[in-house]
Amino acid sequence: MSKLNIKVKISTFILKAIRESSGYSIDDIAKKLKSSAERIRSFEEGAADFSITQIKKLADIYHRPLAAFFGEVTPQPLYKLTDYRINRDKKITPEVYLAERRASYLSSKLTELSDKKSQIPSFPDNLNPEALAGEFRKHLKAELLKDENPGKLLSYYKKVLEDNLLVSVIEYPFKAEDVRAFCIPSEISIVVLNESDDARVKLFSLFHEMCHVLKRKCGLCSMELEANWEDMKIESECNAFAAEFLVPKSDFKIEVEQTDKLDWEGISSLSDVYGVSKHVIMLRLLLLGNIGKKEYDDLKSNWNADLKKKGFGKRNWDKVYLNRVGNFAVQKVSAAYKKGDISYSEVADILNVKSKYIEKFVG
């Protein structure tokens, strides 16, 4: 019998825990292994044993080291993060589970390599979201940049947060339309954005998550701007914070006065001024009384049509992988490697990218 086909005993508890903490159902794994749900269930109940080949396939599916199946420590579950999505009954994708594990691990390694912690400021609890956004901008000493490319704005604010607060901002492919972002509060805090989103959406997500970080209440967020968040006031507050930070009411009123007409063209123009989505501009206009509900509904039909046109086009993969790692992580890992504090294999483990990108990012 081939060594790869030798049956091995695996803890049934470990098998189930690794599968569940990776976001897969028994049916999912049955399809991937080209087996039946009954057979996978028998493995997890201890009535049958996996072969080494099957365990290797599972390790690839779950993105886990082979050793994880033979250890005694069970993996951490995802839900130390609160689920703030509006549809909390919808299944979380395995990619979101993987992103959370990746972010938690990155945070722990950056903490080991850093001699400082994230510098998260504290503000009075009685500040409303708009006042909090204003105080936060003063703390960051961040300019209100206008008429800029949204991608450049996103890069600017990432750098401001990384340099001033020691918060690492990364992007990851969630493959989930109902998860825009989440954050990991830790000694080195991490904000994770949905790689698939447009830069304008990522900008809003970034400051929605920063509000969560400031309030020390983090979770998975869908950021439905019109949702009724009666059971989760925190989400409405974080939306209001992000809107005020990116589109300050006092400045916005001046821009609106200078806009000839608040039709779709006018909305697009204001969207370009602040680098946010047209939907954010429409809601600001509605809440400030510049447009009525019917006008808003008509404009939103144009917005929905715009969403259907979304596509990546040609991608700059160097930039994609750098965003997945984050500039903050590259700086810390590169410095540690050059000082001889960590080996090349540790660099590869922390950054989790191919060798060619390690050479480009770290040198």
Secondary structure, DSSP 8 states (H G I E B T S, - for coil): --GGG-EE---HHHHHHHHHTTT--HHHHHHHTT--HHHHHHHHTTSS-EEHHHHHHHHHHHT--GGGGG-SS----STTSEE--S-TTS---HHHHHHHHHHHHHHHHHHHH-SS--------TT--HHHHHHHHHHHHT-----S--HHHHHHHHHHHHHHHH--EEEEE----TT--EEEE-SSS-EEEEETTS-HHHHHHHHHHHHHHHHHT--EEB---TT---TT-HHHHHHHHHHHHHHS-HHHHHHHHHT-S--SHHHHHHHHHHHTS-HHHHHHHHHHTTSS-HHHHHHHHHHHHHHHTT----S--HHHHHHHHH-HHHHHHHHHHHHTTSS-HHHHHHHH-S-HHHHHHHT-
